[in-house]
Amino acid sequence: MEYESVIGLEIHAELSTKTKIFCSCTTEFGGDVNTHCCPICTGMPGTLPMLNKKVVEYAVKAGLAMNCTISKFSKQDRKNYFYPDLPKAYQISQYDLPLCKNGYLDIEVDGATKRIGITRIHIEEDAGKLLHNAWGNGTLVDMNRCGVPLIEIVTEPDMRSAKEAHALLEKIKTILQYIDVSDCKMQEGSLRCDVNVSIMPKGSTTFGQRTEMKNLNSFSATEKAINFEIERQKEVVEAGGKITQETRRWDDETSSSYSMRSKENAQDYRYFPEPDLLPIVLDDEYIEGIRTSLPELPDKKYARYIESYKLPEYDANLLTASKDLSEYFDKAVNLGATPKAVSNWILGDISKVLNEESITINEFKITPEKLVELISEIEKGTISNTAAKSVFEVLLTEDKTVEEIIKEKGLAQVNDESAIKEMVERVIANNQKSVEDYKKGKTNAVGYLVGQVMKESRGSANPQIINKLIVEALNNL
């Protein structure tokens, strides 16, 4: 039998506020254990929470960016469960009245656009972290993460493949970074994802029993975990078994999952309104104020790059996938550089350096201003593309202007035809095989000869003039 998979995501993003959701403790990552906590976030008796207004603002921003309806009246609820990293034995979250609901995002997979529903986005506090002793002497609790503000983004079960889930995760991560509400560093736990997967016979409209998968710490792990779970469920059903509603843990080292516990239902958490916090009441003016503060989002920027700058879809897609990369591009273009030239440098030599050195564009040595200067010298004909590569290498290590480097290195392009003609004649005399190849109709011999002249001129001769003179010389032989 053929089966169809049904996939929904629950994405937790830590908000990049300076302080926690209900107290003034820092949210900074990486402090010594139990140093970023106080009686409120460690759940001491008699303490009272106070809601951080920035958390609401950031959540509304995310909701508007994902086309959600913003609730003018919402509340917070206690989600009751016992676990060692949850000192109060309940988590303050939202249940029936979330801050944002009924949104959507469009994704593109294999050339087709698909709309994925966003069921809700709500705010909640994070739990602590268990530290397991490698020698088996027990488990310790670090409370630093307790009370760090989260938004949980819950999607509709609209995805039918791991590829679609991956595409949606990439889109949500990009949007959160564009609106500057989360740094989305998965390695620090700032972005976490739980996956709900079920299968049903092809053509059916009745979903099968779903399972939930946790401990997915990268997009590639999420994709692998979904594919593994789809195949596991198929094997169970084909063998005559039934899928159990359960929570499973993904093990990236073995590329497999195992059962953790039976999956809880909402009633198991005994939700009830948080008695120590007032409801959240928003008006139209507040919501519209946040809407107008939103930056240009990835989809609009992508369309603008194609329509206004005539960039290929490939370039526009890669540039808009990163907020910082697109800002670098925008700065260079706004300074007067040709958009396609800037794109070529960013997606070529610059991306190579970023990957090799494992740095971000914000840590990159060459500023947009210097890149514009470099492109300008190429377009004016002052230097060749080959010489520009040499200037680029110097800019990576030395704080000099492009003009200074060109002068110091003697890289100014030679446009004197008589000087270039002498080099052309020498190269032709020393490469008779290429001359014979050209006479036999092998026109790529010209490219080889151009390269030899460029080599002799140390990249300073104008390649267009070289090409013209070589063709003239060959045709006159």
C-alpha positions as CSV (number, residue, x, y, z in Angstrom):
1,M,0.0,0.0,0.0
2,E,1.1,3.5,-0.7
3,Y,1.1,6.0,2.2
4,E,1.1,9.7,2.6
5,S,2.9,11.4,5.5
6,V,1.3,14.2,7.6
7,I,3.7,16.5,9.4
8,G,3.2,19.4,11.8
9,L,5.9,21.4,13.7
10,E,6.1,23.0,17.1
11,I,8.9,25.5,17.0
12,H,10.3,27.1,20.2
13,A,12.3,30.3,19.7
14,E,14.1,32.1,22.6
15,L,13.4,35.8,22.4
16,S,16.4,38.1,22.4
17,T,15.2,40.3,25.3
18,K,17.9,41.4,27.8
19,T,16.0,40.1,30.8
20,K,13.7,37.1,31.5
21,I,10.0,36.9,31.0
22,F,8.9,37.4,34.6
23,C,12.0,38.8,36.4
24,S,15.1,41.0,35.8
25,C,17.6,38.2,35.5
26,T,19.8,38.3,32.4
27,T,19.1,36.1,29.4
28,E,22.7,36.0,28.4
29,F,23.9,32.6,27.3
30,G,26.9,30.8,28.7
31,G,27.2,32.0,32.3
32,D,28.4,29.8,35.2
33,V,25.7,27.4,36.3
34,N,23.0,28.9,38.6
35,T,24.3,32.4,38.4
36,H,21.6,33.9,36.1
37,C,18.7,33.2,38.4
38,C,16.7,34.6,41.3
39,P,13.9,33.6,43.7
40,I,11.3,34.3,41.0
41,C,12.7,32.1,38.2
42,T,13.7,29.4,40.6
43,G,10.1,29.2,41.9
44,M,10.6,30.1,45.5
45,P,7.4,30.3,47.6
46,G,5.8,33.7,47.9
47,T,7.4,35.3,44.8
48,L,5.3,37.0,42.2
49,P,6.0,37.3,38.5
50,M,5.8,40.5,36.4
51,L,5.4,40.2,32.7
52,N,8.2,41.7,30.5
53,K,6.5,44.1,28.0
54,K,9.2,43.4,25.4
55,V,8.1,39.8,25.3
56,V,4.6,40.7,24.2
57,E,6.0,43.2,21.6
58,Y,8.3,40.6,20.1
59,A,5.6,37.9,20.0
60,V,3.2,40.4,18.2
61,K,6.0,41.2,15.8
62,A,6.4,37.5,15.0
63,G,2.7,37.1,14.6
64,L,2.3,40.0,12.2
65,A,5.3,38.8,10.2
66,M,3.6,35.4,9.8
67,N,0.2,36.8,8.8
68,C,-1.5,36.0,12.1
69,T,-4.5,37.7,13.7
70,I,-3.4,39.4,16.9
71,S,-5.6,38.8,19.9
72,K,-6.7,42.0,21.7
73,F,-7.4,39.9,24.8
74,S,-5.3,37.0,25.9
75,K,-4.2,35.5,29.1
76,Q,-1.5,33.3,30.6
77,D,-2.1,29.8,32.0
78,R,-0.4,27.3,34.2
79,K,0.7,24.1,32.5
80,N,1.2,21.6,35.2
81,Y,3.7,18.8,35.0
82,F,6.5,17.5,37.2
83,Y,10.1,17.4,35.9
84,P,13.4,18.2,37.8
85,D,14.2,21.2,35.6
86,L,10.9,22.9,36.3
87,P,11.2,24.2,39.9
88,K,7.6,25.4,40.3
89,A,6.2,22.1,38.9
90,Y,4.3,24.2,36.4
91,Q,5.2,26.3,33.4
92,I,3.5,29.6,32.7
93,S,2.3,29.4,29.1
94,Q,-0.8,30.1,27.1
95,Y,-3.6,27.6,26.4
96,D,-7.0,28.6,25.0
97,L,-6.3,32.3,24.3
98,P,-2.9,32.6,22.5
99,L,-1.5,36.0,21.6
100,C,-1.4,35.2,17.8
101,K,-3.5,32.8,15.8
102,N,-4.6,31.8,12.3
103,G,-1.5,32.8,10.3
104,Y,0.3,31.3,7.3
105,L,3.5,31.2,5.4
106,D,4.2,30.3,1.8
107,I,7.1,27.9,1.1
108,E,8.6,26.8,-2.2
109,V,9.8,23.2,-2.8
110,D,10.8,21.8,-6.1
111,G,9.5,24.8,-7.9
112,A,6.0,24.6,-6.4
113,T,4.6,27.1,-3.9
114,K,2.6,25.7,-0.9
115,R,0.8,27.6,1.9
116,I,1.4,26.2,5.4
117,G,-1.0,27.3,8.2
118,I,0.3,28.7,11.4
119,T,-2.2,27.6,14.1
120,R,-0.9,29.8,16.9
121,I,2.0,31.7,18.4
122,H,2.0,32.0,22.1
123,I,4.5,33.1,24.8
124,E,5.8,31.0,27.6
125,E,8.8,30.6,30.0
126,D,11.6,28.2,29.3
127,A,12.6,25.4,31.8
128,G,16.0,24.8,33.2
129,K,18.6,22.3,32.0
130,L,19.6,18.9,33.4
131,L,23.3,18.2,33.5
132,H,24.0,14.4,33.4
133,N,27.2,13.3,35.0
134,A,29.2,11.2,32.5
135,W,30.4,8.9,35.2
136,G,26.9,8.0,36.4
137,N,27.1,9.8,39.7
138,G,23.7,11.5,39.2
139,T,22.1,14.5,37.5
140,L,22.4,18.2,38.4
141,V,20.1,21.1,37.5
142,D,21.2,24.4,36.0
143,M,18.5,27.1,36.5
144,N,20.0,29.7,34.3
145,R,17.6,29.0,31.5
146,C,14.5,29.0,33.8
147,G,12.3,32.0,32.8
148,V,14.0,32.8,29.5
149,P,11.2,34.0,27.3
150,L,10.0,31.8,24.4
151,I,7.5,31.9,21.7
152,E,6.0,28.6,20.5
153,I,5.0,28.5,16.9
154,V,2.5,25.7,16.2
155,T,1.8,24.8,12.5
156,E,-1.1,23.1,10.9
157,P,-0.4,19.5,9.8
158,D,-0.1,20.8,6.2
159,M,3.3,19.4,5.3
160,R,3.7,16.1,3.4
161,S,7.4,15.6,3.3
162,A,10.6,16.3,5.3
163,K,11.7,18.7,2.5
164,E,8.6,20.8,3.1
165,A,9.3,20.9,6.9
166,H,12.9,21.9,6.2
167,A,11.8,24.7,3.9
168,L,9.3,26.0,6.5
169,L,11.9,25.9,9.3
170,E,14.4,27.9,7.1
171,K,11.7,30.4,6.4
172,I,10.7,30.9,10.0
173,K,14.3,31.2,11.1
174,T,14.9,33.9,8.4
175,I,11.8,35.8,9.4
176,L,12.7,35.8,13.1
177,Q,16.2,37.1,12.3
178,Y,14.9,39.8,10.0
179,I,12.5,41.2,12.6
180,D,15.3,40.9,15.2
181,V,13.3,39.0,17.9
182,S,15.6,35.9,18.1
183,D,19.1,35.0,17.2
184,C,17.9,31.5,16.3
185,K,21.3,29.9,17.3
186,M,20.3,26.2,17.4
187,Q,23.7,25.3,18.9
188,E,22.8,27.4,21.9
189,G,19.2,26.2,22.1
190,S,17.7,29.5,20.9
191,L,15.7,27.6,18.2
192,R,14.3,24.2,18.9
193,C,11.8,22.1,17.1
194,D,9.4,19.2,17.9
195,V,7.9,17.2,15.0
196,N,4.5,15.5,14.9
197,V,4.4,12.8,12.2
198,S,1.7,10.4,11.1
199,I,0.9,8.4,7.9
200,M,-2.3,7.6,6.1
201,P,-3.2,5.6,3.0
202,K,-2.7,7.5,-0.2
203,G,-5.8,9.4,-1.1
204,S,-7.3,9.2,2.4
205,T,-8.4,12.3,4.3
206,T,-8.3,10.7,7.8
207,F,-5.0,11.2,9.6
208,G,-3.3,8.3,11.3
209,Q,-2.1,8.2,14.9
210,R,0.7,10.7,15.3
211,T,3.9,10.6,17.3
212,E,6.0,13.5,18.6
213,M,9.8,13.6,18.1
214,K,12.1,15.7,20.4
215,N,15.8,16.6,20.6
216,L,16.1,17.9,17.1
217,N,19.1,20.3,17.2
218,S,19.6,21.0,13.5
219,F,17.6,21.3,10.3
220,S,19.3,18.3,8.8
221,A,18.5,16.3,11.9
222,T,14.9,17.3,11.6
223,E,14.8,16.1,8.0
224,K,16.5,12.8,8.8
225,A,14.2,12.3,11.9
226,I,11.0,12.8,9.8
227,N,12.1,10.4,7.1
228,F,13.1,7.8,9.7
229,E,9.7,8.1,11.5
230,I,7.8,7.8,8.3
231,E,9.6,4.6,7.4
232,R,9.2,3.3,10.9
233,Q,5.5,3.8,11.0
234,K,5.1,2.2,7.6
235,E,7.0,-0.9,8.8
236,V,4.8,-1.1,11.9
237,V,1.5,-0.8,9.9
238,E,2.6,-3.2,7.2
239,A,3.5,-5.8,9.9
240,G,-0.1,-5.5,11.3
241,G,0.8,-3.4,14.3
242,K,-0.7,-0.1,15.5
243,I,1.1,3.3,15.9
244,T,1.2,4.3,19.6
245,Q,0.7,7.9,20.6
246,E,4.0,8.6,22.2
247,T,6.9,11.0,22.5
248,R,10.1,9.8,20.9
249,R,13.7,11.0,21.3
250,W,15.9,11.4,18.2
251,D,19.5,10.2,18.5
252,D,21.6,12.0,15.8
253,E,24.6,9.7,16.3
254,T,22.7,6.5,15.5
255,S,20.2,8.2,13.1
256,S,17.3,6.6,14.9
257,S,14.7,7.3,17.6
258,Y,13.5,5.6,20.7
259,S,10.4,5.9,22.8
260,M,10.5,8.3,25.8
261,R,7.0,8.2,27.2
262,S,3.3,8.1,26.2
263,K,2.2,11.4,24.7
264,E,0.2,13.6,27.0
265,N,-3.1,15.2,26.0
266,A,-4.0,18.8,27.0
267,Q,-6.1,17.6,29.9
268,D,-3.1,15.8,31.4
269,Y,-1.5,19.2,32.0
270,R,-4.5,20.5,34.0
271,Y,-4.3,24.0,32.5
272,F,-5.9,26.8,34.4
273,P,-5.5,30.7,34.2
274,E,-2.4,32.0,35.9
275,P,-3.8,33.7,39.0
276,D,-0.7,36.0,39.6
277,L,-0.8,37.7,36.2
278,L,-3.3,40.0,34.7
279,P,-4.8,39.4,31.2
280,I,-2.9,40.9,28.2
281,V,-5.1,43.6,26.6
282,L,-3.9,45.3,23.4
283,D,-5.6,48.0,21.3
284,D,-5.5,48.7,17.6
285,E,-3.0,51.6,18.0
286,Y,-0.5,49.3,19.7
287,I,-0.8,46.6,17.1
288,E,-0.6,49.0,14.1
289,G,2.4,50.7,15.7
290,I,4.3,47.4,15.7
291,R,3.1,46.5,12.2
292,T,4.5,49.8,10.8
293,S,7.8,49.1,12.6
294,L,8.4,45.8,10.7
295,P,11.3,45.8,8.3
296,E,11.1,44.6,4.7
297,L,10.5,40.9,5.0
298,P,12.3,38.2,3.0
299,D,9.5,37.6,0.4
300,K,9.1,41.3,-0.4
301,K,12.9,41.8,-0.6
302,Y,13.2,38.7,-2.9
303,A,10.6,40.2,-5.3
304,R,12.3,43.6,-5.2
305,Y,15.7,42.2,-6.0
306,I,14.2,40.4,-9.1
307,E,12.0,43.3,-10.3
308,S,14.1,46.3,-9.5
309,Y,17.6,44.9,-9.8
310,K,16.9,42.2,-12.4
311,L,18.8,39.7,-10.4
312,P,18.4,36.0,-11.2
313,E,16.0,34.1,-8.9
314,Y,19.0,32.0,-7.7
315,D,20.9,35.2,-6.6
316,A,17.9,36.8,-5.0
317,N,17.1,33.6,-3.0
318,L,20.6,33.2,-1.6
319,L,20.9,36.9,-0.7
320,T,17.6,37.1,1.1
321,A,18.1,33.9,3.0
322,S,20.3,35.9,5.4
323,K,19.3,39.2,6.9
324,D,22.9,40.3,7.4
325,L,23.9,39.2,3.9
326,S,21.0,41.1,2.3
327,E,21.9,44.2,4.4
328,Y,25.5,44.1,3.2
329,F,24.2,43.8,-0.4
330,D,21.7,46.7,0.1
331,K,24.4,49.0,1.5
332,A,26.7,48.3,-1.4
333,V,24.0,48.9,-4.0
334,N,22.8,52.1,-2.2
335,L,26.4,53.4,-2.5
336,G,26.1,53.1,-6.3
337,A,27.5,49.7,-7.2
338,T,25.9,47.6,-9.9
339,P,23.6,45.1,-8.2
340,K,24.7,42.1,-10.3
341,A,28.4,42.9,-9.7
342,V,27.8,43.1,-5.9
343,S,25.8,39.8,-6.0
344,N,28.6,38.1,-7.9
345,W,31.2,39.1,-5.3
346,I,29.0,38.2,-2.4
347,L,28.0,34.8,-3.7
348,G,31.5,34.1,-5.0
349,D,34.7,35.3,-3.4
350,I,33.1,36.7,-0.2
351,S,31.0,33.5,0.5
352,K,34.2,31.4,0.0
353,V,36.0,33.4,2.7
354,L,33.1,33.3,5.1
355,N,32.9,29.5,4.7
356,E,36.6,28.9,5.0
357,E,37.0,31.0,8.0
358,S,33.6,30.1,9.6
359,I,32.7,33.8,10.1
360,T,29.6,35.8,9.4
361,I,29.4,38.8,7.0
362,N,29.4,41.1,10.1
363,E,32.9,39.8,10.9
364,F,34.1,40.1,7.4
365,K,37.1,42.5,7.0
366,I,36.0,44.2,3.7
367,T,33.3,46.8,4.2
368,P,30.5,47.5,1.6
369,E,32.3,50.8,1.0
370,K,35.5,49.1,0.0
371,L,33.7,46.5,-2.1
372,V,32.0,49.4,-4.0
373,E,35.4,51.1,-4.5
374,L,36.8,47.8,-5.9
375,I,33.8,47.3,-8.3
376,S,34.1,50.9,-9.4
377,E,37.8,50.5,-10.4
378,I,36.9,47.4,-12.4
379,E,34.1,49.1,-14.2
380,K,36.2,52.2,-15.0
381,G,38.8,49.9,-16.6
382,T,41.5,50.9,-14.1
383,I,42.1,47.2,-13.1
384,S,41.1,43.9,-14.7
385,N,39.1,41.2,-13.0
386,T,42.3,39.2,-12.4
387,A,43.9,42.2,-10.7
388,A,40.8,42.8,-8.7
389,K,41.2,39.4,-7.1
390,S,44.7,40.4,-6.0
391,V,43.3,43.7,-4.5
392,F,40.6,41.6,-2.8
393,E,43.2,39.4,-1.1
394,V,45.1,42.4,0.2
395,L,41.9,44.0,1.5
396,L,41.4,40.8,3.6
397,T,44.5,41.5,5.7
398,E,45.4,45.1,5.3
399,D,43.5,48.3,6.2
400,K,44.2,50.2,2.9
401,T,42.1,51.8,0.2
402,V,41.7,50.1,-3.1
403,E,43.5,53.0,-4.8
404,E,46.6,52.6,-2.5
405,I,46.8,48.9,-3.2
406,I,46.6,49.3,-7.0
407,K,49.4,51.8,-6.9
408,E,51.6,49.8,-4.5
409,K,51.2,46.6,-6.4
410,G,51.4,48.2,-9.9
411,L,48.0,46.6,-10.8
412,A,46.7,49.4,-13.0
413,Q,45.3,47.9,-16.2
414,V,47.5,48.5,-19.3
415,N,45.4,49.8,-22.2
416,D,48.3,50.8,-24.4
417,E,47.8,48.7,-27.6
418,S,51.4,49.0,-28.7
419,A,52.7,47.6,-25.4
420,I,50.1,44.8,-25.4
421,K,50.9,44.0,-29.0
422,E,54.5,43.2,-28.2
423,M,53.4,40.7,-25.5
424,V,50.9,39.2,-28.0
425,E,53.6,38.7,-30.6
426,R,55.9,37.0,-28.1
427,V,53.2,34.6,-26.8
428,I,52.1,33.7,-30.4
429,A,55.8,33.0,-31.3
430,N,56.2,30.7,-28.2
431,N,52.9,28.8,-28.7
432,Q,52.9,27.5,-32.2
433,K,50.7,24.5,-31.3
434,S,47.9,26.8,-30.2
435,V,48.3,28.7,-33.5
436,E,48.0,25.4,-35.5
437,D,44.9,24.5,-33.4
438,Y,43.3,27.8,-34.2
439,K,43.9,27.3,-37.9
440,K,42.2,23.9,-37.6
441,G,39.1,25.6,-36.3
442,K,39.7,25.1,-32.5
443,T,38.7,28.6,-31.4
444,N,39.3,27.8,-27.7
445,A,43.0,28.2,-28.5
446,V,42.3,32.0,-28.4
447,G,41.4,31.7,-24.7
448,Y,44.6,29.9,-23.9
449,L,46.7,32.5,-25.6
450,V,44.8,35.3,-23.8
451,G,45.6,33.6,-20.6
452,Q,49.3,33.5,-21.5
453,V,49.4,37.2,-22.2
454,M,47.6,37.9,-19.0
455,K,50.2,35.8,-17.2
456,E,53.0,37.7,-18.8
457,S,51.5,41.0,-17.9
458,R,50.8,39.8,-14.4
459,G,47.1,40.5,-14.9
460,S,47.6,44.1,-15.8
461,A,46.8,44.0,-19.6
462,N,43.2,44.7,-20.7
463,P,41.8,41.3,-21.7
464,Q,39.4,42.8,-24.3
465,I,42.4,44.4,-26.1
466,I,44.4,41.2,-25.8
467,N,41.6,39.2,-27.3
468,K,41.2,41.6,-30.2
469,L,44.9,41.7,-31.0
470,I,45.4,38.0,-30.8
471,V,42.5,37.3,-33.2
472,E,43.9,39.9,-35.6
473,A,47.4,38.5,-35.4
474,L,46.1,34.9,-36.0
475,N,44.0,35.9,-38.9
476,N,46.9,37.6,-40.5
477,L,49.2,34.6,-40.3
